[in-house]
Amino acid sequence: MAEQTVRAGTPRDFAALTGTGKRSRTNAELAFRRFMRQKLAVAGALLVILLCLVAVFAPWLAPTHYAKADLLAANQFPSWEYPFGTDPIGYNMLSRVVYGIRTSFTVGLSAVFISCLIGIPLGLAAGLRGGFTDFAVLRLVEVMTAFPGILFAIFLISVVNSGVMSSFFRSPTFNITFVIGVTSWVGLCRLMRAQILTLREREYITAARSTGANELQIAVRHLLPNAVPPMIVAVTLAMPAAIFAEAGLSFLGLGINEPVPSLGKMVADSGTYIQLYWYLGFFPALAIALAVLGFAFMGDGLRDALDPRQT
């Protein structure tokens, strides 16, 4: 009866039954296909790649060094010689924006990395261990949530820049990176905890425990690999928040010090001259908007691609 069923079927049915047909696609290949079908996600990924290349090759793309000023060329409107114009000091705005993208991406990536180092282990421990560990982590999360993010960041910057801590934190770039990372790990911790609480009740986790696997082996071999896809999406969407945080703190004068350029600081400095020299704030703000849109579109596309239920 089985032979008759195979003979009556198509070649594709025969290949499926015998296992001699074309190999099945992996989950990564299927996710990549779903991602490539989304035009906005692809456009966002290309935009992020372009901005990353600008940040990496800033010394070669910028016409001049970001700290090179020419008072004779001050306040030049955008032209062929100065595509983004010059500021009142004579800085080339194109060079400042290119290096500002590099600063924003460096701070954003480093801050997200610090957030992952704090949030992911805490969420993993809370979801896996439960009991007092889960209680302590949740109380810490509630305390962090009770403070407004921007006010807590301002407080930490004040502490870091104080006389006691200044000897340990000498670099302004590291200061703002550390502060943003320390204040933005809560979302990653909550997501990791929720993923672990869901995954640890699955049948394969019970089977792993029955074979004598300890909690470390279960976490490394089973829980973390299955929790990676939503965490990738969360990390991608955390990048715009980190870039915005750097821009906001720099706007308040608490970010990167001169002469290192920062997109947020350039937007803040343009406020005095905005009625006469519109371009001073337009191009840095446009760079921030493009970076945030790129990461947002790419994050939404990854979420839909890695979780087929979203499509």
Sequence and secondary structure as in RCSB ss.txt:
>XXXX:A:sequence
MAEQTVRAGTPRDFAALTGTGKRSRTNAELAFRRFMRQKLAVAGALLVILLCLVAVFAPWLAPTHYAKADLLAAN
QFPSWEYPFGTDPIGYNMLSRVVYGIRTSFTVGLSAVFISCLIGIPLGLAAGLRGGFTDFAVLRLVEVMTAFPGI
LFAIFLISVVNSGVMSSFFRSPTFNITFVIGVTSWVGLCRLMRAQILTLREREYITAARSTGANELQIAVRHLLP
NAVPPMIVAVTLAMPAAIFAEAGLSFLGLGINEPVPSLGKMVADSGTYIQLYWYLGFFPALAIALAVLGFAFMGD
GLRDALDPRQT
>XXXX:A:secstr
 HHHHHHHS HHHHHHHHT SS    HHHHHHHHHHT HHHHHHHHHHHHHHHHHHTHHHHSSS TT B GGGTT
  S SSSTT B TT BBHHHHHHHHHHHHHHHHHHHHHHHHHHHHHHHHHHHHH HHHHHHHHHHHHHHHHS HH
HHHHHHHHHHTSTTTTTT   HHHHHHHHHHHHS HHHHHHHHHHHHHHTTSHHHHHHHHTT  HHHHIIIIIHH
HHHHHHHHHHHHHHHHHHHHHHHHHHTT S  TTS  HHHHHHHGGGGTTT THHHHHHHHHHHHHHHHHHHHHH
HHHHHH GGG 
